[in-house]
Amino acid sequence: MTLPLGGAPREAGGLICSAKGCRATARWALRWNNPSLHEPQRRKTWLACEDHREHLSEFLGVRGFLREVEPAPVDDAHRA
């Protein structure tokens, strides 16, 4: 599945992790929604590097928001 990239944080190296203060390249897309605010089919996306995947997944999971974790989309604009 290809994820939309509009609004995703980027740097010269491509997509970056959503963890506060992290500038690492994102490797994972954490797809989530807040069932009290969003329709069941709606998905929001946080990006995670290898170091923050578990922490961000746990943060969303404890709240019942995490729906799926997928490899981050390839950002063709920043391919080497």
mmJSON file of the N, C-alpha and C atoms, coordinates in Angstrom:
{"data_MODEL":{"atom_site":{
"group_PDB":["ATOM","ATOM","ATOM","ATOM","ATOM","ATOM","ATOM","ATOM","ATOM","ATOM","ATOM","ATOM","ATOM","ATOM","ATOM","ATOM","ATOM","ATOM","ATOM","ATOM","ATOM","ATOM","ATOM","ATOM","ATOM","ATOM","ATOM","ATOM","ATOM","ATOM","ATOM","ATOM","ATOM","ATOM","ATOM","ATOM","ATOM","ATOM","ATOM","ATOM","ATOM","ATOM","ATOM","ATOM","ATOM","ATOM","ATOM","ATOM","ATOM","ATOM","ATOM","ATOM","ATOM","ATOM","ATOM","ATOM","ATOM","ATOM","ATOM","ATOM","ATOM","ATOM","ATOM","ATOM","ATOM","ATOM","ATOM","ATOM","ATOM","ATOM","ATOM","ATOM","ATOM","ATOM","ATOM","ATOM","ATOM","ATOM","ATOM","ATOM","ATOM","ATOM","ATOM","ATOM","ATOM","ATOM","ATOM","ATOM","ATOM","ATOM","ATOM","ATOM","ATOM","ATOM","ATOM","ATOM","ATOM","ATOM","ATOM","ATOM","ATOM","ATOM","ATOM","ATOM","ATOM","ATOM","ATOM","ATOM","ATOM","ATOM","ATOM","ATOM","ATOM","ATOM","ATOM","ATOM","ATOM","ATOM","ATOM","ATOM","ATOM","ATOM","ATOM","ATOM","ATOM","ATOM","ATOM","ATOM","ATOM","ATOM","ATOM","ATOM","ATOM","ATOM","ATOM","ATOM","ATOM","ATOM","ATOM","ATOM","ATOM","ATOM","ATOM","ATOM","ATOM","ATOM","ATOM","ATOM","ATOM","ATOM","ATOM","ATOM","ATOM","ATOM","ATOM","ATOM","ATOM","ATOM","ATOM","ATOM","ATOM","ATOM","ATOM","ATOM","ATOM","ATOM","ATOM","ATOM","ATOM","ATOM","ATOM","ATOM","ATOM","ATOM","ATOM","ATOM","ATOM","ATOM","ATOM","ATOM","ATOM","ATOM","ATOM","ATOM","ATOM","ATOM","ATOM","ATOM","ATOM","ATOM","ATOM","ATOM","ATOM","ATOM","ATOM","ATOM","ATOM","ATOM","ATOM","ATOM","ATOM","ATOM","ATOM","ATOM","ATOM","ATOM","ATOM","ATOM","ATOM","ATOM","ATOM","ATOM","ATOM","ATOM","ATOM","ATOM","ATOM","ATOM","ATOM","ATOM","ATOM","ATOM","ATOM","ATOM","ATOM","ATOM","ATOM","ATOM","ATOM","ATOM","ATOM","ATOM","ATOM","ATOM","ATOM","ATOM","ATOM","ATOM","ATOM","ATOM"],
"id":[1,2,3,4,5,6,7,8,9,10,11,12,13,14,15,16,17,18,19,20,21,22,23,24,25,26,27,28,29,30,31,32,33,34,35,36,37,38,39,40,41,42,43,44,45,46,47,48,49,50,51,52,53,54,55,56,57,58,59,60,61,62,63,64,65,66,67,68,69,70,71,72,73,74,75,76,77,78,79,80,81,82,83,84,85,86,87,88,89,90,91,92,93,94,95,96,97,98,99,100,101,102,103,104,105,106,107,108,109,110,111,112,113,114,115,116,117,118,119,120,121,122,123,124,125,126,127,128,129,130,131,132,133,134,135,136,137,138,139,140,141,142,143,144,145,146,147,148,149,150,151,152,153,154,155,156,157,158,159,160,161,162,163,164,165,166,167,168,169,170,171,172,173,174,175,176,177,178,179,180,181,182,183,184,185,186,187,188,189,190,191,192,193,194,195,196,197,198,199,200,201,202,203,204,205,206,207,208,209,210,211,212,213,214,215,216,217,218,219,220,221,222,223,224,225,226,227,228,229,230,231,232,233,234,235,236,237,238,239,240],
"type_symbol":["N","C","C","N","C","C","N","C","C","N","C","C","N","C","C","N","C","C","N","C","C","N","C","C","N","C","C","N","C","C","N","C","C","N","C","C","N","C","C","N","C","C","N","C","C","N","C","C","N","C","C","N","C","C","N","C","C","N","C","C","N","C","C","N","C","C","N","C","C","N","C","C","N","C","C","N","C","C","N","C","C","N","C","C","N","C","C","N","C","C","N","C","C","N","C","C","N","C","C","N","C","C","N","C","C","N","C","C","N","C","C","N","C","C","N","C","C","N","C","C","N","C","C","N","C","C","N","C","C","N","C","C","N","C","C","N","C","C","N","C","C","N","C","C","N","C","C","N","C","C","N","C","C","N","C","C","N","C","C","N","C","C","N","C","C","N","C","C","N","C","C","N","C","C","N","C","C","N","C","C","N","C","C","N","C","C","N","C","C","N","C","C","N","C","C","N","C","C","N","C","C","N","C","C","N","C","C","N","C","C","N","C","C","N","C","C","N","C","C","N","C","C","N","C","C","N","C","C","N","C","C","N","C","C","N","C","C","N","C","C"],
"label_atom_id":["N","CA","C","N","CA","C","N","CA","C","N","CA","C","N","CA","C","N","CA","C","N","CA","C","N","CA","C","N","CA","C","N","CA","C","N","CA","C","N","CA","C","N","CA","C","N","CA","C","N","CA","C","N","CA","C","N","CA","C","N","CA","C","N","CA","C","N","CA","C","N","CA","C","N","CA","C","N","CA","C","N","CA","C","N","CA","C","N","CA","C","N","CA","C","N","CA","C","N","CA","C","N","CA","C","N","CA","C","N","CA","C","N","CA","C","N","CA","C","N","CA","C","N","CA","C","N","CA","C","N","CA","C","N","CA","C","N","CA","C","N","CA","C","N","CA","C","N","CA","C","N","CA","C","N","CA","C","N","CA","C","N","CA","C","N","CA","C","N","CA","C","N","CA","C","N","CA","C","N","CA","C","N","CA","C","N","CA","C","N","CA","C","N","CA","C","N","CA","C","N","CA","C","N","CA","C","N","CA","C","N","CA","C","N","CA","C","N","CA","C","N","CA","C","N","CA","C","N","CA","C","N","CA","C","N","CA","C","N","CA","C","N","CA","C","N","CA","C","N","CA","C","N","CA","C","N","CA","C","N","CA","C","N","CA","C","N","CA","C","N","CA","C","N","CA","C","N","CA","C"],
"label_alt_id":[null,null,null,null,null,null,null,null,null,null,null,null,null,null,null,null,null,null,null,null,null,null,null,null,null,null,null,null,null,null,null,null,null,null,null,null,null,null,null,null,null,null,null,null,null,null,null,null,null,null,null,null,null,null,null,null,null,null,null,null,null,null,null,null,null,null,null,null,null,null,null,null,null,null,null,null,null,null,null,null,null,null,null,null,null,null,null,null,null,null,null,null,null,null,null,null,null,null,null,null,null,null,null,null,null,null,null,null,null,null,null,null,null,null,null,null,null,null,null,null,null,null,null,null,null,null,null,null,null,null,null,null,null,null,null,null,null,null,null,null,null,null,null,null,null,null,null,null,null,null,null,null,null,null,null,null,null,null,null,null,null,null,null,null,null,null,null,null,null,null,null,null,null,null,null,null,null,null,null,null,null,null,null,null,null,null,null,null,null,null,null,null,null,null,null,null,null,null,null,null,null,null,null,null,null,null,null,null,null,null,null,null,null,null,null,null,null,null,null,null,null,null,null,null,null,null,null,null,null,null,null,null,null,null,null,null,null,null,null,null],
"label_comp_id":["MET","MET","MET","THR","THR","THR","LEU","LEU","LEU","PRO","PRO","PRO","LEU","LEU","LEU","GLY","GLY","GLY","GLY","GLY","GLY","ALA","ALA","ALA","PRO","PRO","PRO","ARG","ARG","ARG","GLU","GLU","GLU","ALA","ALA","ALA","GLY","GLY","GLY","GLY","GLY","GLY","LEU","LEU","LEU","ILE","ILE","ILE","CYS","CYS","CYS","SER","SER","SER","ALA","ALA","ALA","LYS","LYS","LYS","GLY","GLY","GLY","CYS","CYS","CYS","ARG","ARG","ARG","ALA","ALA","ALA","THR","THR","THR","ALA","ALA","ALA","ARG","ARG","ARG","TRP","TRP","TRP","ALA","ALA","ALA","LEU","LEU","LEU","ARG","ARG","ARG","TRP","TRP","TRP","ASN","ASN","ASN","ASN","ASN","ASN","PRO","PRO","PRO","SER","SER","SER","LEU","LEU","LEU","HIS","HIS","HIS","GLU","GLU","GLU","PRO","PRO","PRO","GLN","GLN","GLN","ARG","ARG","ARG","ARG","ARG","ARG","LYS","LYS","LYS","THR","THR","THR","TRP","TRP","TRP","LEU","LEU","LEU","ALA","ALA","ALA","CYS","CYS","CYS","GLU","GLU","GLU","ASP","ASP","ASP","HIS","HIS","HIS","ARG","ARG","ARG","GLU","GLU","GLU","HIS","HIS","HIS","LEU","LEU","LEU","SER","SER","SER","GLU","GLU","GLU","PHE","PHE","PHE","LEU","LEU","LEU","GLY","GLY","GLY","VAL","VAL","VAL","ARG","ARG","ARG","GLY","GLY","GLY","PHE","PHE","PHE","LEU","LEU","LEU","ARG","ARG","ARG","GLU","GLU","GLU","VAL","VAL","VAL","GLU","GLU","GLU","PRO","PRO","PRO","ALA","ALA","ALA","PRO","PRO","PRO","VAL","VAL","VAL","ASP","ASP","ASP","ASP","ASP","ASP","ALA","ALA","ALA","HIS","HIS","HIS","ARG","ARG","ARG","ALA","ALA","ALA"],
"label_asym_id":["A","A","A","A","A","A","A","A","A","A","A","A","A","A","A","A","A","A","A","A","A","A","A","A","A","A","A","A","A","A","A","A","A","A","A","A","A","A","A","A","A","A","A","A","A","A","A","A","A","A","A","A","A","A","A","A","A","A","A","A","A","A","A","A","A","A","A","A","A","A","A","A","A","A","A","A","A","A","A","A","A","A","A","A","A","A","A","A","A","A","A","A","A","A","A","A","A","A","A","A","A","A","A","A","A","A","A","A","A","A","A","A","A","A","A","A","A","A","A","A","A","A","A","A","A","A","A","A","A","A","A","A","A","A","A","A","A","A","A","A","A","A","A","A","A","A","A","A","A","A","A","A","A","A","A","A","A","A","A","A","A","A","A","A","A","A","A","A","A","A","A","A","A","A","A","A","A","A","A","A","A","A","A","A","A","A","A","A","A","A","A","A","A","A","A","A","A","A","A","A","A","A","A","A","A","A","A","A","A","A","A","A","A","A","A","A","A","A","A","A","A","A","A","A","A","A","A","A","A","A","A","A","A","A","A","A","A","A","A","A"],
"label_entity_id":["1","1","1","1","1","1","1","1","1","1","1","1","1","1","1","1","1","1","1","1","1","1","1","1","1","1","1","1","1","1","1","1","1","1","1","1","1","1","1","1","1","1","1","1","1","1","1","1","1","1","1","1","1","1","1","1","1","1","1","1","1","1","1","1","1","1","1","1","1","1","1","1","1","1","1","1","1","1","1","1","1","1","1","1","1","1","1","1","1","1","1","1","1","1","1","1","1","1","1","1","1","1","1","1","1","1","1","1","1","1","1","1","1","1","1","1","1","1","1","1","1","1","1","1","1","1","1","1","1","1","1","1","1","1","1","1","1","1","1","1","1","1","1","1","1","1","1","1","1","1","1","1","1","1","1","1","1","1","1","1","1","1","1","1","1","1","1","1","1","1","1","1","1","1","1","1","1","1","1","1","1","1","1","1","1","1","1","1","1","1","1","1","1","1","1","1","1","1","1","1","1","1","1","1","1","1","1","1","1","1","1","1","1","1","1","1","1","1","1","1","1","1","1","1","1","1","1","1","1","1","1","1","1","1","1","1","1","1","1","1"],
"label_seq_id":[1,1,1,2,2,2,3,3,3,4,4,4,5,5,5,6,6,6,7,7,7,8,8,8,9,9,9,10,10,10,11,11,11,12,12,12,13,13,13,14,14,14,15,15,15,16,16,16,17,17,17,18,18,18,19,19,19,20,20,20,21,21,21,22,22,22,23,23,23,24,24,24,25,25,25,26,26,26,27,27,27,28,28,28,29,29,29,30,30,30,31,31,31,32,32,32,33,33,33,34,34,34,35,35,35,36,36,36,37,37,37,38,38,38,39,39,39,40,40,40,41,41,41,42,42,42,43,43,43,44,44,44,45,45,45,46,46,46,47,47,47,48,48,48,49,49,49,50,50,50,51,51,51,52,52,52,53,53,53,54,54,54,55,55,55,56,56,56,57,57,57,58,58,58,59,59,59,60,60,60,61,61,61,62,62,62,63,63,63,64,64,64,65,65,65,66,66,66,67,67,67,68,68,68,69,69,69,70,70,70,71,71,71,72,72,72,73,73,73,74,74,74,75,75,75,76,76,76,77,77,77,78,78,78,79,79,79,80,80,80],
"pdbx_PDB_ins_code":[null,null,null,null,null,null,null,null,null,null,null,null,null,null,null,null,null,null,null,null,null,null,null,null,null,null,null,null,null,null,null,null,null,null,null,null,null,null,null,null,null,null,null,null,null,null,null,null,null,null,null,null,null,null,null,null,null,null,null,null,null,null,null,null,null,null,null,null,null,null,null,null,null,null,null,null,null,null,null,null,null,null,null,null,null,null,null,null,null,null,null,null,null,null,null,null,null,null,null,null,null,null,null,null,null,null,null,null,null,null,null,null,null,null,null,null,null,null,null,null,null,null,null,null,null,null,null,null,null,null,null,null,null,null,null,null,null,null,null,null,null,null,null,null,null,null,null,null,null,null,null,null,null,null,null,null,null,null,null,null,null,null,null,null,null,null,null,null,null,null,null,null,null,null,null,null,null,null,null,null,null,null,null,null,null,null,null,null,null,null,null,null,null,null,null,null,null,null,null,null,null,null,null,null,null,null,null,null,null,null,null,null,null,null,null,null,null,null,null,null,null,null,null,null,null,null,null,null,null,null,null,null,null,null,null,null,null,null,null,null],
"Cartn_x":[0.851,0.0,0.898,0.607,1.342,0.649,1.413,0.868,1.024,0.076,0.237,1.381,2.134,3.276,3.009,1.864,1.562,1.621,2.399,2.49,3.463,4.062,5.018,6.298,6.891,8.122,9.234,9.998,11.074,12.328,13.429,14.708,15.396,16.612,17.333,17.42,17.472,17.584,16.262,15.147,13.844,12.945,12.066,11.104,11.813,11.352,12.001,11.031,11.599,10.849,9.984,8.798,7.873,8.175,9.106,9.435,10.03,9.633,10.077,11.606,12.12,13.548,14.356,13.753,14.474,14.554,15.718,15.914,16.307,16.147,16.54,15.552,16.033,15.204,14.128,12.906,11.778,11.838,11.654,11.615,10.238,9.407,8.111,7.0,5.835,4.629,3.671,3.353,2.411,1.063,0.132,-1.186,-2.133,-2.814,-3.644,-4.874,-5.805,-6.931,-7.439,-8.105,-8.726,-10.204,-10.69,-12.071,-13.125,-12.766,-13.752,-13.814,-12.832,-12.8,-12.917,-12.427,-12.306,-13.236,-13.651,-14.396,-13.507,-14.078,-13.27,-12.268,-12.603,-11.706,-10.601,-10.71,-9.715,-8.417,-7.315,-5.999,-5.151,-4.495,-3.478,-2.143,-1.066,0.229,1.291,1.98,3.212,4.327,5.452,6.612,7.589,8.291,9.227,10.515,11.628,12.912,12.972,14.044,14.191,14.196,14.866,14.995,13.682,12.758,11.518,10.27,10.406,9.228,8.502,9.225,8.595,7.95,8.656,8.137,6.857,6.88,5.698,4.537,4.846,3.799,3.156,3.98,3.465,2.586,3.041,2.277,0.877,0.801,-0.496,-1.29,-0.604,-1.264,-1.945,-1.292,-1.854,-3.173,-3.281,-4.49,-5.539,-5.197,-6.128,-6.221,-5.196,-5.228,-4.507,-3.499,-2.687,-3.501,-3.449,-4.188,-3.272,-2.204,-1.24,0.118,1.166,2.525,3.016,3.492,3.932,5.288,6.037,7.254,6.888,7.73,7.483,7.493,6.713,6.701,8.055,8.359,9.587,9.344,10.212,10.097,10.929,10.312,11.015,11.776,11.308,11.965,13.353,13.631,14.907,15.694,15.371,16.115,17.51,18.463,19.838,20.008],
"Cartn_y":[-1.168,0.0,1.233,2.184,3.429,4.442,5.098,6.088,7.475,8.345,9.71,10.392,11.21,11.874,13.328,13.851,15.255,15.56,16.554,16.966,16.165,15.115,14.32,15.124,15.047,15.798,15.285,16.215,15.848,16.664,16.074,16.765,16.346,16.786,16.47,14.962,14.17,12.72,12.019,12.73,12.108,12.312,11.352,11.432,11.274,12.023,11.953,11.449,10.944,10.386,11.459,11.055,11.966,12.164,11.386,11.529,12.915,13.524,14.879,14.969,15.905,16.156,15.195,14.159,13.179,13.66,13.537,13.932,12.721,11.507,10.292,9.982,9.241,8.825,7.856,8.101,7.234,5.934,4.84,3.509,2.86,3.401,2.791,3.832,3.418,4.251,3.63,4.37,3.91,4.519,3.684,4.129,4.034,5.13,5.179,6.034,5.908,6.833,6.847,7.931,8.073,7.779,6.628,6.242,7.211,8.034,9.004,10.251,10.425,11.586,11.253,10.076,9.737,8.601,8.643,7.52,6.281,5.08,3.857,3.645,4.058,3.833,4.886,5.998,7.068,6.643,6.976,6.697,7.954,8.205,9.242,8.499,9.176,8.495,9.242,8.508,8.977,8.176,8.805,8.124,7.829,6.701,6.316,5.763,6.129,5.516,4.179,3.432,2.15,2.341,3.38,3.601,3.983,4.614,5.102,4.296,3.295,2.51,1.917,1.271,0.62,1.64,2.719,3.74,4.38,4.81,5.455,4.461,3.21,2.185,1.938,1.881,1.671,2.847,4.068,5.27,5.22,4.893,4.81,3.586,2.47,1.225,1.284,1.892,2.018,2.777,3.722,4.531,3.889,2.748,2.062,2.721,3.496,4.221,3.496,2.68,2.051,1.042,1.166,0.26,-0.671,-0.155,-0.994,-0.296,-1.105,-0.603,-1.187,-0.313,-0.721,-0.089,-0.645,0.052,1.449,2.424,3.791,3.814,4.702,4.806,5.28,4.903,5.356,6.77,7.661,9.053,9.205,9.028,9.044,10.337,11.436,12.721,12.766,11.859,11.882,10.598,9.813,8.585,8.905,8.112,8.315,7.733],
"Cartn_z":[0.0,0.0,0.0,-0.84,-0.884,0.007,0.829,1.74,1.147,1.377,0.894,1.627,0.907,1.504,1.823,1.396,1.657,3.139,3.496,4.886,5.726,5.161,5.919,6.12,7.312,7.54,6.635,6.032,5.116,5.411,5.065,5.046,3.768,3.577,2.345,2.103,3.17,3.031,2.849,2.875,2.697,3.898,4.133,5.224,6.567,7.575,8.882,9.952,11.006,12.131,12.792,13.254,13.931,15.411,15.974,17.393,17.642,18.739,19.074,19.081,18.292,18.244,17.397,16.857,16.052,14.607,13.999,12.603,11.757,12.298,11.58,10.451,9.472,8.357,8.847,8.442,8.818,8.032,8.721,8.102,8.237,9.132,9.436,9.416,8.975,9.003,10.011,11.054,12.072,11.728,11.337,10.897,12.085,12.372,13.579,13.359,14.292,14.38,15.817,16.152,17.464,17.246,17.719,17.44,17.973,18.941,19.429,18.546,17.652,16.764,15.275,14.879,13.46,13.045,11.798,11.216,11.263,11.376,11.497,10.36,9.148,8.011,7.887,8.585,8.496,9.159,8.531,9.101,9.063,10.177,10.25,10.301,9.991,9.921,10.716,11.559,12.176,11.532,11.307,10.758,11.878,11.788,12.845,12.264,12.911,12.587,13.348,13.118,13.817,15.332,15.818,17.264,17.938,17.218,17.839,17.475,16.648,16.244,17.453,18.325,19.478,20.414,20.714,21.633,21.081,19.819,19.244,19.108,18.746,18.656,20.019,21.056,22.417,22.848,22.565,22.907,22.285,21.007,20.329,20.778,20.983,21.352,22.713,23.695,25.04,25.004,24.08,23.944,23.039,22.445,21.543,20.172,19.792,18.525,17.39,17.686,16.645,15.844,14.539,13.656,12.877,12.313,11.629,11.552,11.386,11.196,9.887,9.004,7.667,7.381,6.421,6.002,5.492,5.776,5.312,3.788,3.204,1.749,1.231,0.025,-0.608,-1.116,-0.755,-1.195,-2.459,-3.618,-4.9,-5.14,-4.581,-4.792,-4.158,-3.201,-2.5,-2.676,-3.666,-3.936,-4.447,-4.059,-4.533,-5.924],
"occupancy":[1.0,1.0,1.0,1.0,1.0,1.0,1.0,1.0,1.0,1.0,1.0,1.0,1.0,1.0,1.0,1.0,1.0,1.0,1.0,1.0,1.0,1.0,1.0,1.0,1.0,1.0,1.0,1.0,1.0,1.0,1.0,1.0,1.0,1.0,1.0,1.0,1.0,1.0,1.0,1.0,1.0,1.0,1.0,1.0,1.0,1.0,1.0,1.0,1.0,1.0,1.0,1.0,1.0,1.0,1.0,1.0,1.0,1.0,1.0,1.0,1.0,1.0,1.0,1.0,1.0,1.0,1.0,1.0,1.0,1.0,1.0,1.0,1.0,1.0,1.0,1.0,1.0,1.0,1.0,1.0,1.0,1.0,1.0,1.0,1.0,1.0,1.0,1.0,1.0,1.0,1.0,1.0,1.0,1.0,1.0,1.0,1.0,1.0,1.0,1.0,1.0,1.0,1.0,1.0,1.0,1.0,1.0,1.0,1.0,1.0,1.0,1.0,1.0,1.0,1.0,1.0,1.0,1.0,1.0,1.0,1.0,1.0,1.0,1.0,1.0,1.0,1.0,1.0,1.0,1.0,1.0,1.0,1.0,1.0,1.0,1.0,1.0,1.0,1.0,1.0,1.0,1.0,1.0,1.0,1.0,1.0,1.0,1.0,1.0,1.0,1.0,1.0,1.0,1.0,1.0,1.0,1.0,1.0,1.0,1.0,1.0,1.0,1.0,1.0,1.0,1.0,1.0,1.0,1.0,1.0,1.0,1.0,1.0,1.0,1.0,1.0,1.0,1.0,1.0,1.0,1.0,1.0,1.0,1.0,1.0,1.0,1.0,1.0,1.0,1.0,1.0,1.0,1.0,1.0,1.0,1.0,1.0,1.0,1.0,1.0,1.0,1.0,1.0,1.0,1.0,1.0,1.0,1.0,1.0,1.0,1.0,1.0,1.0,1.0,1.0,1.0,1.0,1.0,1.0,1.0,1.0,1.0,1.0,1.0,1.0,1.0,1.0,1.0,1.0,1.0,1.0,1.0,1.0,1.0,1.0,1.0,1.0,1.0,1.0,1.0],
"B_iso_or_equiv":[0.0,0.0,0.0,0.0,0.0,0.0,0.0,0.0,0.0,0.0,0.0,0.0,0.0,0.0,0.0,0.0,0.0,0.0,0.0,0.0,0.0,0.0,0.0,0.0,0.0,0.0,0.0,0.0,0.0,0.0,0.0,0.0,0.0,0.0,0.0,0.0,0.0,0.0,0.0,0.0,0.0,0.0,0.0,0.0,0.0,0.0,0.0,0.0,0.0,0.0,0.0,0.0,0.0,0.0,0.0,0.0,0.0,0.0,0.0,0.0,0.0,0.0,0.0,0.0,0.0,0.0,0.0,0.0,0.0,0.0,0.0,0.0,0.0,0.0,0.0,0.0,0.0,0.0,0.0,0.0,0.0,0.0,0.0,0.0,0.0,0.0,0.0,0.0,0.0,0.0,0.0,0.0,0.0,0.0,0.0,0.0,0.0,0.0,0.0,0.0,0.0,0.0,0.0,0.0,0.0,0.0,0.0,0.0,0.0,0.0,0.0,0.0,0.0,0.0,0.0,0.0,0.0,0.0,0.0,0.0,0.0,0.0,0.0,0.0,0.0,0.0,0.0,0.0,0.0,0.0,0.0,0.0,0.0,0.0,0.0,0.0,0.0,0.0,0.0,0.0,0.0,0.0,0.0,0.0,0.0,0.0,0.0,0.0,0.0,0.0,0.0,0.0,0.0,0.0,0.0,0.0,0.0,0.0,0.0,0.0,0.0,0.0,0.0,0.0,0.0,0.0,0.0,0.0,0.0,0.0,0.0,0.0,0.0,0.0,0.0,0.0,0.0,0.0,0.0,0.0,0.0,0.0,0.0,0.0,0.0,0.0,0.0,0.0,0.0,0.0,0.0,0.0,0.0,0.0,0.0,0.0,0.0,0.0,0.0,0.0,0.0,0.0,0.0,0.0,0.0,0.0,0.0,0.0,0.0,0.0,0.0,0.0,0.0,0.0,0.0,0.0,0.0,0.0,0.0,0.0,0.0,0.0,0.0,0.0,0.0,0.0,0.0,0.0,0.0,0.0,0.0,0.0,0.0,0.0,0.0,0.0,0.0,0.0,0.0,0.0],
"pdbx_formal_charge":[null,null,null,null,null,null,null,null,null,null,null,null,null,null,null,null,null,null,null,null,null,null,null,null,null,null,null,null,null,null,null,null,null,null,null,null,null,null,null,null,null,null,null,null,null,null,null,null,null,null,null,null,null,null,null,null,null,null,null,null,null,null,null,null,null,null,null,null,null,null,null,null,null,null,null,null,null,null,null,null,null,null,null,null,null,null,null,null,null,null,null,null,null,null,null,null,null,null,null,null,null,null,null,null,null,null,null,null,null,null,null,null,null,null,null,null,null,null,null,null,null,null,null,null,null,null,null,null,null,null,null,null,null,null,null,null,null,null,null,null,null,null,null,null,null,null,null,null,null,null,null,null,null,null,null,null,null,null,null,null,null,null,null,null,null,null,null,null,null,null,null,null,null,null,null,null,null,null,null,null,null,null,null,null,null,null,null,null,null,null,null,null,null,null,null,null,null,null,null,null,null,null,null,null,null,null,null,null,null,null,null,null,null,null,null,null,null,null,null,null,null,null,null,null,null,null,null,null,null,null,null,null,null,null,null,null,null,null,null,null],
"auth_seq_id":[1,1,1,2,2,2,3,3,3,4,4,4,5,5,5,6,6,6,7,7,7,8,8,8,9,9,9,10,10,10,11,11,11,12,12,12,13,13,13,14,14,14,15,15,15,16,16,16,17,17,17,18,18,18,19,19,19,20,20,20,21,21,21,22,22,22,23,23,23,24,24,24,25,25,25,26,26,26,27,27,27,28,28,28,29,29,29,30,30,30,31,31,31,32,32,32,33,33,33,34,34,34,35,35,35,36,36,36,37,37,37,38,38,38,39,39,39,40,40,40,41,41,41,42,42,42,43,43,43,44,44,44,45,45,45,46,46,46,47,47,47,48,48,48,49,49,49,50,50,50,51,51,51,52,52,52,53,53,53,54,54,54,55,55,55,56,56,56,57,57,57,58,58,58,59,59,59,60,60,60,61,61,61,62,62,62,63,63,63,64,64,64,65,65,65,66,66,66,67,67,67,68,68,68,69,69,69,70,70,70,71,71,71,72,72,72,73,73,73,74,74,74,75,75,75,76,76,76,77,77,77,78,78,78,79,79,79,80,80,80],
"auth_comp_id":["MET","MET","MET","THR","THR","THR","LEU","LEU","LEU","PRO","PRO","PRO","LEU","LEU","LEU","GLY","GLY","GLY","GLY","GLY","GLY","ALA","ALA","ALA","PRO","PRO","PRO","ARG","ARG","ARG","GLU","GLU","GLU","ALA","ALA","ALA","GLY","GLY","GLY","GLY","GLY","GLY","LEU","LEU","LEU","ILE","ILE","ILE","CYS","CYS","CYS","SER","SER","SER","ALA","ALA","ALA","LYS","LYS","LYS","GLY","GLY","GLY","CYS","CYS","CYS","ARG","ARG","ARG","ALA","ALA","ALA","THR","THR","THR","ALA","ALA","ALA","ARG","ARG","ARG","TRP","TRP","TRP","ALA","ALA","ALA","LEU","LEU","LEU","ARG","ARG","ARG","TRP","TRP","TRP","ASN","ASN","ASN","ASN","ASN","ASN","PRO","PRO","PRO","SER","SER","SER","LEU","LEU","LEU","HIS","HIS","HIS","GLU","GLU","GLU","PRO","PRO","PRO","GLN","GLN","GLN","ARG","ARG","ARG","ARG","ARG","ARG","LYS","LYS","LYS","THR","THR","THR","TRP","TRP","TRP","LEU","LEU","LEU","ALA","ALA","ALA","CYS","CYS","CYS","GLU","GLU","GLU","ASP","ASP","ASP","HIS","HIS","HIS","ARG","ARG","ARG","GLU","GLU","GLU","HIS","HIS","HIS","LEU","LEU","LEU","SER","SER","SER","GLU","GLU","GLU","PHE","PHE","PHE","LEU","LEU","LEU","GLY","GLY","GLY","VAL","VAL","VAL","ARG","ARG","ARG","GLY","GLY","GLY","PHE","PHE","PHE","LEU","LEU","LEU","ARG","ARG","ARG","GLU","GLU","GLU","VAL","VAL","VAL","GLU","GLU","GLU","PRO","PRO","PRO","ALA","ALA","ALA","PRO","PRO","PRO","VAL","VAL","VAL","ASP","ASP","ASP","ASP","ASP","ASP","ALA","ALA","ALA","HIS","HIS","HIS","ARG","ARG","ARG","ALA","ALA","ALA"],
"auth_asym_id":["A","A","A","A","A","A","A","A","A","A","A","A","A","A","A","A","A","A","A","A","A","A","A","A","A","A","A","A","A","A","A","A","A","A","A","A","A","A","A","A","A","A","A","A","A","A","A","A","A","A","A","A","A","A","A","A","A","A","A","A","A","A","A","A","A","A","A","A","A","A","A","A","A","A","A","A","A","A","A","A","A","A","A","A","A","A","A","A","A","A","A","A","A","A","A","A","A","A","A","A","A","A","A","A","A","A","A","A","A","A","A","A","A","A","A","A","A","A","A","A","A","A","A","A","A","A","A","A","A","A","A","A","A","A","A","A","A","A","A","A","A","A","A","A","A","A","A","A","A","A","A","A","A","A","A","A","A","A","A","A","A","A","A","A","A","A","A","A","A","A","A","A","A","A","A","A","A","A","A","A","A","A","A","A","A","A","A","A","A","A","A","A","A","A","A","A","A","A","A","A","A","A","A","A","A","A","A","A","A","A","A","A","A","A","A","A","A","A","A","A","A","A","A","A","A","A","A","A","A","A","A","A","A","A","A","A","A","A","A","A"],
"auth_atom_id":["N","CA","C","N","CA","C","N","CA","C","N","CA","C","N","CA","C","N","CA","C","N","CA","C","N","CA","C","N","CA","C","N","CA","C","N","CA","C","N","CA","C","N","CA","C","N","CA","C","N","CA","C","N","CA","C","N","CA","C","N","CA","C","N","CA","C","N","CA","C","N","CA","C","N","CA","C","N","CA","C","N","CA","C","N","CA","C","N","CA","C","N","CA","C","N","CA","C","N","CA","C","N","CA","C","N","CA","C","N","CA","C","N","CA","C","N","CA","C","N","CA","C","N","CA","C","N","CA","C","N","CA","C","N","CA","C","N","CA","C","N","CA","C","N","CA","C","N","CA","C","N","CA","C","N","CA","C","N","CA","C","N","CA","C","N","CA","C","N","CA","C","N","CA","C","N","CA","C","N","CA","C","N","CA","C","N","CA","C","N","CA","C","N","CA","C","N","CA","C","N","CA","C","N","CA","C","N","CA","C","N","CA","C","N","CA","C","N","CA","C","N","CA","C","N","CA","C","N","CA","C","N","CA","C","N","CA","C","N","CA","C","N","CA","C","N","CA","C","N","CA","C","N","CA","C","N","CA","C","N","CA","C","N","CA","C","N","CA","C","N","CA","C","N","CA","C","N","CA","C"],
"pdbx_PDB_model_num":[1,1,1,1,1,1,1,1,1,1,1,1,1,1,1,1,1,1,1,1,1,1,1,1,1,1,1,1,1,1,1,1,1,1,1,1,1,1,1,1,1,1,1,1,1,1,1,1,1,1,1,1,1,1,1,1,1,1,1,1,1,1,1,1,1,1,1,1,1,1,1,1,1,1,1,1,1,1,1,1,1,1,1,1,1,1,1,1,1,1,1,1,1,1,1,1,1,1,1,1,1,1,1,1,1,1,1,1,1,1,1,1,1,1,1,1,1,1,1,1,1,1,1,1,1,1,1,1,1,1,1,1,1,1,1,1,1,1,1,1,1,1,1,1,1,1,1,1,1,1,1,1,1,1,1,1,1,1,1,1,1,1,1,1,1,1,1,1,1,1,1,1,1,1,1,1,1,1,1,1,1,1,1,1,1,1,1,1,1,1,1,1,1,1,1,1,1,1,1,1,1,1,1,1,1,1,1,1,1,1,1,1,1,1,1,1,1,1,1,1,1,1,1,1,1,1,1,1,1,1,1,1,1,1,1,1,1,1,1,1]
}}}
